[in-house]
Amino acid sequence: MRVSKNSRWKNVSRNIKTKLPLAIQIMLFSLTNTHTGTKFYLLQTKYEVGRKNCSFLIENDVSISRKHAVIEVQMVLFYAFEYFHAVFNLMQSKQIN
């Protein structure tokens, strides 16, 4: 499977004494089956991989345990403030170890 991420920007306003523009980056992560091309979006924070009772089933492979692995999706938030322009930017990024 291949892991990919898509992002899109959405502009919203937030009240912080005055209305300041706030940019939010939304990151979507997905797994793609390289044999079938089927894409599965990771919308939850935790997925189990294995042969039985898991989010991602890998059947008919004895090298895979019943509960073989866990995929965790964690978002890290960064805040930046421009003093001269009085604009808040909110960005999300993902780091895969």
mmCIF file as gemmi writes it, N, C-alpha and C atoms, coordinates in Angstrom:
data_model
loop_
_atom_site.group_PDB
_atom_site.id
_atom_site.type_symbol
_atom_site.label_atom_id
_atom_site.label_alt_id
_atom_site.label_comp_id
_atom_site.label_asym_id
_atom_site.label_entity_id
_atom_site.label_seq_id
_atom_site.pdbx_PDB_ins_code
_atom_site.Cartn_x
_atom_site.Cartn_y
_atom_site.Cartn_z
_atom_site.occupancy
_atom_site.B_iso_or_equiv
_atom_site.pdbx_formal_charge
_atom_site.auth_seq_id
_atom_site.auth_asym_id
_atom_site.pdbx_PDB_model_num
ATOM 1 N N . MET Axp A 1 ? 0.826 -1.178 0 1 0 ? 1 A 1
ATOM 2 C CA . MET Axp A 1 ? 0 0 0 1 0 ? 1 A 1
ATOM 3 C C . MET Axp A 1 ? 0.871 1.242 0 1 0 ? 1 A 1
ATOM 4 N N . ARG Axp A 2 ? 0.355 2.304 -0.549 1 0 ? 2 A 1
ATOM 5 C CA . ARG Axp A 2 ? 1.076 3.56 -0.653 1 0 ? 2 A 1
ATOM 6 C C . ARG Axp A 2 ? 0.336 4.607 0.177 1 0 ? 2 A 1
ATOM 7 N N . VAL Axp A 3 ? 1.073 5.401 0.934 1 0 ? 3 A 1
ATOM 8 C CA . VAL Axp A 3 ? 0.477 6.464 1.75 1 0 ? 3 A 1
ATOM 9 C C . VAL Axp A 3 ? 0.618 7.769 0.996 1 0 ? 3 A 1
ATOM 10 N N . SER Axp A 4 ? -0.472 8.514 0.898 1 0 ? 4 A 1
ATOM 11 C CA . SER Axp A 4 ? -0.412 9.828 0.254 1 0 ? 4 A 1
ATOM 12 C C . SER Axp A 4 ? -1.203 10.819 1.08 1 0 ? 4 A 1
ATOM 13 N N . LYS Axp A 5 ? -0.949 12.093 0.844 1 0 ? 5 A 1
ATOM 14 C CA . LYS Axp A 5 ? -1.706 13.115 1.561 1 0 ? 5 A 1
ATOM 15 C C . LYS Axp A 5 ? -2.15 14.195 0.588 1 0 ? 5 A 1
ATOM 16 N N . ASN Axp A 6 ? -3.344 14.7 0.82 1 0 ? 6 A 1
ATOM 17 C CA . ASN Axp A 6 ? -3.897 15.804 0.041 1 0 ? 6 A 1
ATOM 18 C C . ASN Axp A 6 ? -4.189 16.934 1.007 1 0 ? 6 A 1
ATOM 19 N N . SER Axp A 7 ? -4.061 18.141 0.536 1 0 ? 7 A 1
ATOM 20 C CA . SER Axp A 7 ? -4.413 19.259 1.408 1 0 ? 7 A 1
ATOM 21 C C . SER Axp A 7 ? -5.233 20.265 0.62 1 0 ? 7 A 1
ATOM 22 N N . ARG Axp A 8 ? -6.092 20.953 1.31 1 0 ? 8 A 1
ATOM 23 C CA . ARG Axp A 8 ? -6.873 22.015 0.702 1 0 ? 8 A 1
ATOM 24 C C . ARG Axp A 8 ? -7.008 23.136 1.711 1 0 ? 8 A 1
ATOM 25 N N . TRP Axp A 9 ? -7.117 24.339 1.22 1 0 ? 9 A 1
ATOM 26 C CA . TRP Axp A 9 ? -7.187 25.513 2.092 1 0 ? 9 A 1
ATOM 27 C C . TRP Axp A 9 ? -8.619 25.98 2.224 1 0 ? 9 A 1
ATOM 28 N N . LYS Axp A 10 ? -8.942 26.444 3.39 1 0 ? 10 A 1
ATOM 29 C CA . LYS Axp A 10 ? -10.271 26.959 3.663 1 0 ? 10 A 1
ATOM 30 C C . LYS Axp A 10 ? -10.089 28.228 4.494 1 0 ? 10 A 1
ATOM 31 N N . ASN Axp A 11 ? -10.642 29.32 4.045 1 0 ? 11 A 1
ATOM 32 C CA . ASN Axp A 11 ? -10.519 30.584 4.777 1 0 ? 11 A 1
ATOM 33 C C . ASN Axp A 11 ? -11.733 30.795 5.665 1 0 ? 11 A 1
ATOM 34 N N . VAL Axp A 12 ? -11.479 31.104 6.908 1 0 ? 12 A 1
ATOM 35 C CA . VAL Axp A 12 ? -12.541 31.391 7.865 1 0 ? 12 A 1
ATOM 36 C C . VAL Axp A 12 ? -12.153 32.62 8.669 1 0 ? 12 A 1
ATOM 37 N N . SER Axp A 13 ? -13.077 33.166 9.398 1 0 ? 13 A 1
ATOM 38 C CA . SER Axp A 13 ? -12.797 34.313 10.264 1 0 ? 13 A 1
ATOM 39 C C . SER Axp A 13 ? -12.884 33.88 11.711 1 0 ? 13 A 1
ATOM 40 N N . ARG Axp A 14 ? -12.113 34.521 12.549 1 0 ? 14 A 1
ATOM 41 C CA . ARG Axp A 14 ? -12.132 34.214 13.974 1 0 ? 14 A 1
ATOM 42 C C . ARG Axp A 14 ? -12.143 35.537 14.747 1 0 ? 14 A 1
ATOM 43 N N . ASN Axp A 15 ? -12.928 35.574 15.821 1 0 ? 15 A 1
ATOM 44 C CA . ASN Axp A 15 ? -12.973 36.769 16.659 1 0 ? 15 A 1
ATOM 45 C C . ASN Axp A 15 ? -11.873 36.721 17.702 1 0 ? 15 A 1
ATOM 46 N N . ILE Axp A 16 ? -10.889 37.581 17.57 1 0 ? 16 A 1
ATOM 47 C CA . ILE Axp A 16 ? -9.86 37.775 18.586 1 0 ? 16 A 1
ATOM 48 C C . ILE Axp A 16 ? -9.78 39.291 18.771 1 0 ? 16 A 1
ATOM 49 N N . LYS Axp A 17 ? -10.672 39.813 19.569 1 0 ? 17 A 1
ATOM 50 C CA . LYS Axp A 17 ? -10.905 41.24 19.775 1 0 ? 17 A 1
ATOM 51 C C . LYS Axp A 17 ? -11.398 41.911 18.494 1 0 ? 17 A 1
ATOM 52 N N . THR Axp A 18 ? -10.751 41.677 17.378 1 0 ? 18 A 1
ATOM 53 C CA . THR Axp A 18 ? -11.239 42.14 16.075 1 0 ? 18 A 1
ATOM 54 C C . THR Axp A 18 ? -11.275 40.923 15.169 1 0 ? 18 A 1
ATOM 55 N N . LYS Axp A 19 ? -11.974 41.018 14.072 1 0 ? 19 A 1
ATOM 56 C CA . LYS Axp A 19 ? -12.014 39.888 13.146 1 0 ? 19 A 1
ATOM 57 C C . LYS Axp A 19 ? -10.722 39.845 12.354 1 0 ? 19 A 1
ATOM 58 N N . LEU Axp A 20 ? -9.982 38.76 12.515 1 0 ? 20 A 1
ATOM 59 C CA . LEU Axp A 20 ? -8.738 38.567 11.782 1 0 ? 20 A 1
ATOM 60 C C . LEU Axp A 20 ? -8.903 37.35 10.88 1 0 ? 20 A 1
ATOM 61 N N . PRO Axp A 21 ? -8.376 37.396 9.668 1 0 ? 21 A 1
ATOM 62 C CA . PRO Axp A 21 ? -8.486 36.212 8.806 1 0 ? 21 A 1
ATOM 63 C C . PRO Axp A 21 ? -7.663 35.063 9.36 1 0 ? 21 A 1
ATOM 64 N N . LEU Axp A 22 ? -8.185 33.883 9.225 1 0 ? 22 A 1
ATOM 65 C CA . LEU Axp A 22 ? -7.519 32.681 9.715 1 0 ? 22 A 1
ATOM 66 C C . LEU Axp A 22 ? -7.506 31.664 8.579 1 0 ? 22 A 1
ATOM 67 N N . ALA Axp A 23 ? -6.322 31.16 8.229 1 0 ? 23 A 1
ATOM 68 C CA . ALA Axp A 23 ? -6.209 30.155 7.169 1 0 ? 23 A 1
ATOM 69 C C . ALA Axp A 23 ? -6.006 28.793 7.817 1 0 ? 23 A 1
ATOM 70 N N . ILE Axp A 24 ? -6.797 27.829 7.405 1 0 ? 24 A 1
ATOM 71 C CA . ILE Axp A 24 ? -6.694 26.48 7.947 1 0 ? 24 A 1
ATOM 72 C C . ILE Axp A 24 ? -6.337 25.531 6.804 1 0 ? 24 A 1
ATOM 73 N N . GLN Axp A 25 ? -5.301 24.758 7.012 1 0 ? 25 A 1
ATOM 74 C CA . GLN Axp A 25 ? -4.927 23.742 6.036 1 0 ? 25 A 1
ATOM 75 C C . GLN Axp A 25 ? -5.426 22.399 6.541 1 0 ? 25 A 1
ATOM 76 N N . ILE Axp A 26 ? -6.225 21.721 5.739 1 0 ? 26 A 1
ATOM 77 C CA . ILE Axp A 26 ? -6.769 20.424 6.103 1 0 ? 26 A 1
ATOM 78 C C . ILE Axp A 26 ? -5.979 19.359 5.346 1 0 ? 26 A 1
ATOM 79 N N . MET Axp A 27 ? -5.381 18.421 6.083 1 0 ? 27 A 1
ATOM 80 C CA . MET Axp A 27 ? -4.586 17.377 5.458 1 0 ? 27 A 1
ATOM 81 C C . MET Axp A 27 ? -5.37 16.067 5.492 1 0 ? 27 A 1
ATOM 82 N N . LEU Axp A 28 ? -5.512 15.442 4.354 1 0 ? 28 A 1
ATOM 83 C CA . LEU Axp A 28 ? -6.157 14.14 4.259 1 0 ? 28 A 1
ATOM 84 C C . LEU Axp A 28 ? -5.098 13.107 3.901 1 0 ? 28 A 1
ATOM 85 N N . PHE Axp A 29 ? -5.059 12.025 4.65 1 0 ? 29 A 1
ATOM 86 C CA . PHE Axp A 29 ? -4.122 10.943 4.373 1 0 ? 29 A 1
ATOM 87 C C . PHE Axp A 29 ? -4.908 9.753 3.848 1 0 ? 29 A 1
ATOM 88 N N . SER Axp A 30 ? -4.307 9.028 2.92 1 0 ? 30 A 1
ATOM 89 C CA . SER Axp A 30 ? -4.99 7.873 2.349 1 0 ? 30 A 1
ATOM 90 C C . SER Axp A 30 ? -4 6.746 2.1 1 0 ? 30 A 1
ATOM 91 N N . LEU Axp A 31 ? -4.534 5.534 2.071 1 0 ? 31 A 1
ATOM 92 C CA . LEU Axp A 31 ? -3.774 4.346 1.678 1 0 ? 31 A 1
ATOM 93 C C . LEU Axp A 31 ? -4.346 3.866 0.354 1 0 ? 31 A 1
ATOM 94 N N . THR Axp A 32 ? -3.472 3.5 -0.576 1 0 ? 32 A 1
ATOM 95 C CA . THR Axp A 32 ? -3.903 3.017 -1.882 1 0 ? 32 A 1
ATOM 96 C C . THR Axp A 32 ? -3.421 1.586 -2.076 1 0 ? 32 A 1
ATOM 97 N N . ASN Axp A 33 ? -4.348 0.705 -2.434 1 0 ? 33 A 1
ATOM 98 C CA . ASN Axp A 33 ? -3.998 -0.673 -2.754 1 0 ? 33 A 1
ATOM 99 C C . ASN Axp A 33 ? -3.315 -0.662 -4.115 1 0 ? 33 A 1
ATOM 100 N N . THR Axp A 34 ? -2.042 -1.075 -4.166 1 0 ? 34 A 1
ATOM 101 C CA . THR Axp A 34 ? -1.277 -1.003 -5.412 1 0 ? 34 A 1
ATOM 102 C C . THR Axp A 34 ? -1.753 -2.016 -6.454 1 0 ? 34 A 1
ATOM 103 N N . HIS Axp A 35 ? -2.484 -3.057 -6.031 1 0 ? 35 A 1
ATOM 104 C CA . HIS Axp A 35 ? -2.988 -4.051 -6.987 1 0 ? 35 A 1
ATOM 105 C C . HIS Axp A 35 ? -4.307 -3.615 -7.613 1 0 ? 35 A 1
ATOM 106 N N . THR Axp A 36 ? -5.215 -3.079 -6.8 1 0 ? 36 A 1
ATOM 107 C CA . THR Axp A 36 ? -6.549 -2.725 -7.302 1 0 ? 36 A 1
ATOM 108 C C . THR Axp A 36 ? -6.725 -1.23 -7.542 1 0 ? 36 A 1
ATOM 109 N N . GLY Axp A 37 ? -5.875 -0.403 -6.937 1 0 ? 37 A 1
ATOM 110 C CA . GLY Axp A 37 ? -6.015 1.045 -7.077 1 0 ? 37 A 1
ATOM 111 C C . GLY Axp A 37 ? -7.051 1.648 -6.144 1 0 ? 37 A 1
ATOM 112 N N . THR Axp A 38 ? -7.644 0.834 -5.284 1 0 ? 38 A 1
ATOM 113 C CA . THR Axp A 38 ? -8.649 1.313 -4.335 1 0 ? 38 A 1
ATOM 114 C C . THR Axp A 38 ? -7.992 2.226 -3.306 1 0 ? 38 A 1
ATOM 115 N N . LYS Axp A 39 ? -8.611 3.388 -3.073 1 0 ? 39 A 1
ATOM 116 C CA . LYS Axp A 39 ? -8.072 4.364 -2.127 1 0 ? 39 A 1
ATOM 117 C C . LYS Axp A 39 ? -8.931 4.369 -0.867 1 0 ? 39 A 1
ATOM 118 N N . PHE Axp A 40 ? -8.292 4.343 0.294 1 0 ? 40 A 1
ATOM 119 C CA . PHE Axp A 40 ? -8.973 4.362 1.587 1 0 ? 40 A 1
ATOM 120 C C . PHE Axp A 40 ? -8.468 5.568 2.362 1 0 ? 40 A 1
ATOM 121 N N . TYR Axp A 41 ? -9.368 6.513 2.671 1 0 ? 41 A 1
ATOM 122 C CA . TYR Axp A 41 ? -8.985 7.726 3.396 1 0 ? 41 A 1
ATOM 123 C C . TYR Axp A 41 ? -8.919 7.456 4.895 1 0 ? 41 A 1
ATOM 124 N N . LEU Axp A 42 ? -7.865 7.93 5.531 1 0 ? 42 A 1
ATOM 125 C CA . LEU Axp A 42 ? -7.672 7.752 6.972 1 0 ? 42 A 1
ATOM 126 C C . LEU Axp A 42 ? -8.378 8.893 7.699 1 0 ? 42 A 1
ATOM 127 N N . LEU Axp A 43 ? -9.611 8.648 8.118 1 0 ? 43 A 1
ATOM 128 C CA . LEU Axp A 43 ? -10.426 9.67 8.771 1 0 ? 43 A 1
ATOM 129 C C . LEU Axp A 43 ? -10.413 9.535 10.287 1 0 ? 43 A 1
ATOM 130 N N . GLN Axp A 44 ? -10.006 8.375 10.798 1 0 ? 44 A 1
ATOM 131 C CA . GLN Axp A 44 ? -9.906 8.167 12.238 1 0 ? 44 A 1
ATOM 132 C C . GLN Axp A 44 ? -8.458 8.355 12.661 1 0 ? 44 A 1
ATOM 133 N N . THR Axp A 45 ? -8.196 8.261 13.951 1 0 ? 45 A 1
ATOM 134 C CA . THR Axp A 45 ? -6.832 8.451 14.44 1 0 ? 45 A 1
ATOM 135 C C . THR Axp A 45 ? -6.074 7.143 14.62 1 0 ? 45 A 1
ATOM 136 N N . LYS Axp A 46 ? -6.782 6.009 14.629 1 0 ? 46 A 1
ATOM 137 C CA . LYS Axp A 46 ? -6.112 4.733 14.888 1 0 ? 46 A 1
ATOM 138 C C . LYS Axp A 46 ? -6.756 3.618 14.063 1 0 ? 46 A 1
ATOM 139 N N . TYR Axp A 47 ? -5.911 2.804 13.424 1 0 ? 47 A 1
ATOM 140 C CA . TYR Axp A 47 ? -6.361 1.67 12.624 1 0 ? 47 A 1
ATOM 141 C C . TYR Axp A 47 ? -5.507 0.457 12.968 1 0 ? 47 A 1
ATOM 142 N N . GLU Axp A 48 ? -6.14 -0.722 13.025 1 0 ? 48 A 1
ATOM 143 C CA . GLU Axp A 48 ? -5.413 -1.967 13.257 1 0 ? 48 A 1
ATOM 144 C C . GLU Axp A 48 ? -5.289 -2.723 11.939 1 0 ? 48 A 1
ATOM 145 N N . VAL Axp A 49 ? -4.132 -3.358 11.757 1 0 ? 49 A 1
ATOM 146 C CA . VAL Axp A 49 ? -3.85 -4.137 10.554 1 0 ? 49 A 1
ATOM 147 C C . VAL Axp A 49 ? -3.632 -5.585 10.979 1 0 ? 49 A 1
ATOM 148 N N . GLY Axp A 50 ? -4.271 -6.525 10.282 1 0 ? 50 A 1
ATOM 149 C CA . GLY Axp A 50 ? -4.081 -7.928 10.617 1 0 ? 50 A 1
ATOM 150 C C . GLY Axp A 50 ? -4.983 -8.845 9.818 1 0 ? 50 A 1
ATOM 151 N N . ARG Axp A 51 ? -5.024 -10.122 10.24 1 0 ? 51 A 1
ATOM 152 C CA . ARG Axp A 51 ? -5.815 -11.125 9.528 1 0 ? 51 A 1
ATOM 153 C C . ARG Axp A 51 ? -7.235 -11.27 10.056 1 0 ? 51 A 1
ATOM 154 N N . LYS Axp A 52 ? -7.53 -10.761 11.263 1 0 ? 52 A 1
ATOM 155 C CA . LYS Axp A 52 ? -8.839 -10.998 11.862 1 0 ? 52 A 1
ATOM 156 C C . LYS Axp A 52 ? -9.287 -9.788 12.686 1 0 ? 52 A 1
ATOM 157 N N . ASN Axp A 53 ? -10.569 -9.393 12.538 1 0 ? 53 A 1
ATOM 158 C CA . ASN Axp A 53 ? -11.184 -8.319 13.327 1 0 ? 53 A 1
ATOM 159 C C . ASN Axp A 53 ? -10.348 -7.038 13.348 1 0 ? 53 A 1
ATOM 160 N N . CYS Axp A 54 ? -9.91 -6.573 12.193 1 0 ? 54 A 1
ATOM 161 C CA . CYS Axp A 54 ? -9.083 -5.363 12.095 1 0 ? 54 A 1
ATOM 162 C C . CYS Axp A 54 ? -9.676 -4.409 11.063 1 0 ? 54 A 1
ATOM 163 N N . SER Axp A 55 ? -9.25 -3.163 11.109 1 0 ? 55 A 1
ATOM 164 C CA . SER Axp A 55 ? -9.69 -2.171 10.133 1 0 ? 55 A 1
ATOM 165 C C . SER Axp A 55 ? -9.195 -2.525 8.735 1 0 ? 55 A 1
ATOM 166 N N . PHE Axp A 56 ? -7.93 -2.943 8.642 1 0 ? 56 A 1
ATOM 167 C CA . PHE Axp A 56 ? -7.34 -3.374 7.375 1 0 ? 56 A 1
ATOM 168 C C . PHE Axp A 56 ? -7.073 -4.869 7.456 1 0 ? 56 A 1
ATOM 169 N N . LEU Axp A 57 ? -7.865 -5.642 6.725 1 0 ? 57 A 1
ATOM 170 C CA . LEU Axp A 57 ? -7.719 -7.096 6.735 1 0 ? 57 A 1
ATOM 171 C C . LEU Axp A 57 ? -6.752 -7.53 5.642 1 0 ? 57 A 1
ATOM 172 N N . ILE Axp A 58 ? -5.782 -8.354 6.023 1 0 ? 58 A 1
ATOM 173 C CA . ILE Axp A 58 ? -4.856 -8.971 5.072 1 0 ? 58 A 1
ATOM 174 C C . ILE Axp A 58 ? -5.042 -10.472 5.25 1 0 ? 58 A 1
ATOM 175 N N . GLU Axp A 59 ? -5.872 -11.045 4.394 1 0 ? 59 A 1
ATOM 176 C CA . GLU Axp A 59 ? -6.239 -12.451 4.526 1 0 ? 59 A 1
ATOM 177 C C . GLU Axp A 59 ? -5.322 -13.331 3.687 1 0 ? 59 A 1
ATOM 178 N N . ASN Axp A 60 ? -5.299 -14.617 4.021 1 0 ? 60 A 1
ATOM 179 C CA . ASN Axp A 60 ? -4.556 -15.639 3.273 1 0 ? 60 A 1
ATOM 180 C C . ASN Axp A 60 ? -3.061 -15.357 3.206 1 0 ? 60 A 1
ATOM 181 N N . ASP Axp A 61 ? -2.505 -14.797 4.257 1 0 ? 61 A 1
ATOM 182 C CA . ASP Axp A 61 ? -1.058 -14.558 4.332 1 0 ? 61 A 1
ATOM 183 C C . ASP Axp A 61 ? -0.605 -14.959 5.731 1 0 ? 61 A 1
ATOM 184 N N . VAL Axp A 62 ? 0.057 -16.112 5.85 1 0 ? 62 A 1
ATOM 185 C CA . VAL Axp A 62 ? 0.445 -16.631 7.159 1 0 ? 62 A 1
ATOM 186 C C . VAL Axp A 62 ? 1.558 -15.813 7.81 1 0 ? 62 A 1
ATOM 187 N N . SER Axp A 63 ? 2.233 -14.953 7.054 1 0 ? 63 A 1
ATOM 188 C CA . SER Axp A 63 ? 3.287 -14.117 7.641 1 0 ? 63 A 1
ATOM 189 C C . SER Axp A 63 ? 2.711 -12.922 8.401 1 0 ? 63 A 1
ATOM 190 N N . ILE Axp A 64 ? 1.404 -12.681 8.268 1 0 ? 64 A 1
ATOM 191 C CA . ILE Axp A 64 ? 0.725 -11.578 8.958 1 0 ? 64 A 1
ATOM 192 C C . ILE Axp A 64 ? 0.017 -12.131 10.185 1 0 ? 64 A 1
ATOM 193 N N . SER Axp A 65 ? 0.221 -11.502 11.339 1 0 ? 65 A 1
ATOM 194 C CA . SER Axp A 65 ? -0.431 -11.91 12.59 1 0 ? 65 A 1
ATOM 195 C C . SER Axp A 65 ? -1.907 -11.53 12.567 1 0 ? 65 A 1
ATOM 196 N N . ARG Axp A 66 ? -2.674 -12.092 13.52 1 0 ? 66 A 1
ATOM 197 C CA . ARG Axp A 66 ? -4.084 -11.706 13.624 1 0 ? 66 A 1
ATOM 198 C C . ARG Axp A 66 ? -4.222 -10.214 13.882 1 0 ? 66 A 1
ATOM 199 N N . LYS Axp A 67 ? -3.434 -9.699 14.788 1 0 ? 67 A 1
ATOM 200 C CA . LYS Axp A 67 ? -3.33 -8.245 15.02 1 0 ? 67 A 1
ATOM 201 C C . LYS Axp A 67 ? -1.866 -7.902 14.799 1 0 ? 67 A 1
ATOM 202 N N . HIS Axp A 68 ? -1.539 -7.478 13.589 1 0 ? 68 A 1
ATOM 203 C CA . HIS Axp A 68 ? -0.15 -7.351 13.15 1 0 ? 68 A 1
ATOM 204 C C . HIS Axp A 68 ? 0.455 -5.977 13.442 1 0 ? 68 A 1
ATOM 205 N N . ALA Axp A 69 ? -0.294 -4.916 13.19 1 0 ? 69 A 1
ATOM 206 C CA . ALA Axp A 69 ? 0.263 -3.565 13.342 1 0 ? 69 A 1
ATOM 207 C C . ALA Axp A 69 ? -0.847 -2.566 13.622 1 0 ? 69 A 1
ATOM 208 N N . VAL Axp A 70 ? -0.438 -1.373 14.004 1 0 ? 70 A 1
ATOM 209 C CA . VAL Axp A 70 ? -1.36 -0.263 14.249 1 0 ? 70 A 1
ATOM 210 C C . VAL Axp A 70 ? -0.875 0.934 13.437 1 0 ? 70 A 1
ATOM 211 N N . ILE Axp A 71 ? -1.804 1.606 12.767 1 0 ? 71 A 1
ATOM 212 C CA . ILE Axp A 71 ? -1.502 2.859 12.076 1 0 ? 71 A 1
ATOM 213 C C . ILE Axp A 71 ? -2.154 3.964 12.88 1 0 ? 71 A 1
ATOM 214 N N . GLU Axp A 72 ? -1.362 4.944 13.304 1 0 ? 72 A 1
ATOM 215 C CA . GLU Axp A 72 ? -1.894 6.096 14.031 1 0 ? 72 A 1
ATOM 216 C C . GLU Axp A 72 ? -1.692 7.351 13.198 1 0 ? 72 A 1
ATOM 217 N N . VAL Axp A 73 ? -2.735 8.149 13.092 1 0 ? 73 A 1
ATOM 218 C CA . VAL Axp A 73 ? -2.678 9.418 12.373 1 0 ? 73 A 1
ATOM 219 C C . VAL Axp A 73 ? -2.673 10.511 13.423 1 0 ? 73 A 1
ATOM 220 N N . GLN Axp A 74 ? -1.585 11.277 13.465 1 0 ? 74 A 1
ATOM 221 C CA . GLN Axp A 74 ? -1.458 12.354 14.444 1 0 ? 74 A 1
ATOM 222 C C . GLN Axp A 74 ? -1.217 13.664 13.715 1 0 ? 74 A 1
ATOM 223 N N . MET Axp A 75 ? -1.93 14.674 14.109 1 0 ? 75 A 1
ATOM 224 C CA . MET Axp A 75 ? -1.767 16.003 13.525 1 0 ? 75 A 1
ATOM 225 C C . MET Axp A 75 ? -1.018 16.893 14.505 1 0 ? 75 A 1
ATOM 226 N N . VAL Axp A 76 ? -0.103 17.671 13.979 1 0 ? 76 A 1
ATOM 227 C CA . VAL Axp A 76 ? 0.648 18.63 14.777 1 0 ? 76 A 1
ATOM 228 C C . VAL Axp A 76 ? 0.22 20.023 14.326 1 0 ? 76 A 1
ATOM 229 N N . LEU Axp A 77 ? -0.132 20.87 15.271 1 0 ? 77 A 1
ATOM 230 C CA . LEU Axp A 77 ? -0.58 22.225 14.944 1 0 ? 77 A 1
ATOM 231 C C . LEU Axp A 77 ? 0.537 23.226 15.18 1 0 ? 77 A 1
ATOM 232 N N . PHE Axp A 78 ? 0.679 24.138 14.248 1 0 ? 78 A 1
ATOM 233 C CA . PHE Axp A 78 ? 1.637 25.225 14.376 1 0 ? 78 A 1
ATOM 234 C C . PHE Axp A 78 ? 0.876 26.536 14.265 1 0 ? 78 A 1
ATOM 235 N N . TYR Axp A 79 ? 1.186 27.485 15.131 1 0 ? 79 A 1
ATOM 236 C CA . TYR Axp A 79 ? 0.563 28.799 15.081 1 0 ? 79 A 1
ATOM 237 C C . TYR Axp A 79 ? 1.636 29.832 14.755 1 0 ? 79 A 1
ATOM 238 N N . ALA Axp A 80 ? 1.312 30.759 13.869 1 0 ? 80 A 1
ATOM 239 C CA . ALA Axp A 80 ? 2.246 31.831 13.53 1 0 ? 80 A 1
ATOM 240 C C . ALA Axp A 80 ? 1.478 33.145 13.542 1 0 ? 80 A 1
ATOM 241 N N . PHE Axp A 81 ? 2.072 34.162 14.096 1 0 ? 81 A 1
ATOM 242 C CA . PHE Axp A 81 ? 1.438 35.475 14.162 1 0 ? 81 A 1
ATOM 243 C C . PHE Axp A 81 ? 2.359 36.492 13.509 1 0 ? 81 A 1
ATOM 244 N N . GLU Axp A 82 ? 1.844 37.221 12.515 1 0 ? 82 A 1
ATOM 245 C CA . GLU Axp A 82 ? 2.598 38.293 11.873 1 0 ? 82 A 1
ATOM 246 C C . GLU Axp A 82 ? 2.283 39.579 12.623 1 0 ? 82 A 1
ATOM 247 N N . TYR Axp A 83 ? 3.257 40.153 13.278 1 0 ? 83 A 1
ATOM 248 C CA . TYR Axp A 83 ? 3.029 41.333 14.102 1 0 ? 83 A 1
ATOM 249 C C . TYR Axp A 83 ? 2.634 42.549 13.277 1 0 ? 83 A 1
ATOM 250 N N . PHE Axp A 84 ? 3.228 42.709 12.118 1 0 ? 84 A 1
ATOM 251 C CA . PHE Axp A 84 ? 2.973 43.912 11.331 1 0 ? 84 A 1
ATOM 252 C C . PHE Axp A 84 ? 1.662 43.849 10.561 1 0 ? 84 A 1
ATOM 253 N N . HIS Axp A 85 ? 1.209 42.652 10.214 1 0 ? 85 A 1
ATOM 254 C CA . HIS Axp A 85 ? -0.013 42.52 9.429 1 0 ? 85 A 1
ATOM 255 C C . HIS Axp A 85 ? -1.202 42.046 10.258 1 0 ? 85 A 1
ATOM 256 N N . ALA Axp A 86 ? -0.969 41.687 11.494 1 0 ? 86 A 1
ATOM 257 C CA . ALA Axp A 86 ? -2.027 41.232 12.402 1 0 ? 86 A 1
ATOM 258 C C . ALA Axp A 86 ? -2.866 40.113 11.789 1 0 ? 86 A 1
ATOM 259 N N . VAL Axp A 87 ? -2.196 39.086 11.311 1 0 ? 87 A 1
ATOM 260 C CA . VAL Axp A 87 ? -2.873 37.944 10.695 1 0 ? 87 A 1
ATOM 261 C C . VAL Axp A 87 ? -2.452 36.677 11.428 1 0 ? 87 A 1
ATOM 262 N N . PHE Axp A 88 ? -3.424 35.866 11.802 1 0 ? 88 A 1
ATOM 263 C CA . PHE Axp A 88 ? -3.135 34.557 12.392 1 0 ? 88 A 1
ATOM 264 C C . PHE Axp A 88 ? -3.18 33.512 11.283 1 0 ? 88 A 1
ATOM 265 N N . ASN Axp A 89 ? -2.209 32.634 11.289 1 0 ? 89 A 1
ATOM 266 C CA . ASN Axp A 89 ? -2.212 31.5 10.358 1 0 ? 89 A 1
ATOM 267 C C . ASN Axp A 89 ? -2.171 30.223 11.175 1 0 ? 89 A 1
ATOM 268 N N . LEU Axp A 90 ? -3.06 29.329 10.868 1 0 ? 90 A 1
ATOM 269 C CA . LEU Axp A 90 ? -3.104 28.034 11.535 1 0 ? 90 A 1
ATOM 270 C C . LEU Axp A 90 ? -2.784 26.984 10.486 1 0 ? 90 A 1
ATOM 271 N N . MET Axp A 91 ? -1.727 26.226 10.718 1 0 ? 91 A 1
ATOM 272 C CA . MET Axp A 91 ? -1.31 25.229 9.739 1 0 ? 91 A 1
ATOM 273 C C . MET Axp A 91 ? -1.241 23.869 10.411 1 0 ? 91 A 1
ATOM 274 N N . GLN Axp A 92 ? -1.656 22.849 9.703 1 0 ? 92 A 1
ATOM 275 C CA . GLN Axp A 92 ? -1.526 21.479 10.178 1 0 ? 92 A 1
ATOM 276 C C . GLN Axp A 92 ? -0.474 20.791 9.324 1 0 ? 92 A 1
ATOM 277 N N . SER Axp A 93 ? 0.368 19.996 9.959 1 0 ? 93 A 1
ATOM 278 C CA . SER Axp A 93 ? 1.34 19.215 9.201 1 0 ? 93 A 1
ATOM 279 C C . SER Axp A 93 ? 1.447 17.834 9.807 1 0 ? 93 A 1
ATOM 280 N N . LYS Axp A 94 ? 1.918 16.904 9.035 1 0 ? 94 A 1
ATOM 281 C CA . LYS Axp A 94 ? 2.028 15.513 9.468 1 0 ? 94 A 1
ATOM 282 C C . LYS Axp A 94 ? 3.443 15.046 9.24 1 0 ? 94 A 1
ATOM 283 N N . GLN Axp A 95 ? 4.019 14.411 10.237 1 0 ? 95 A 1
ATOM 284 C CA . GLN Axp A 95 ? 5.351 13.847 10.114 1 0 ? 95 A 1
ATOM 285 C C . GLN Axp A 95 ? 5.248 12.341 10.244 1 0 ? 95 A 1
ATOM 286 N N . ILE Axp A 96 ? 5.78 11.619 9.259 1 0 ? 96 A 1
ATOM 287 C CA . ILE Axp A 96 ? 5.775 10.16 9.285 1 0 ? 96 A 1
ATOM 288 C C . ILE Axp A 96 ? 7.176 9.699 9.613 1 0 ? 96 A 1
ATOM 289 N N . ASN Axp A 97 ? 7.331 8.965 10.718 1 0 ? 97 A 1
ATOM 290 C CA . ASN Axp A 97 ? 8.655 8.476 11.13 1 0 ? 97 A 1
ATOM 291 C C . ASN Axp A 97 ? 9.034 7.243 10.354 1 0 ? 97 A 1
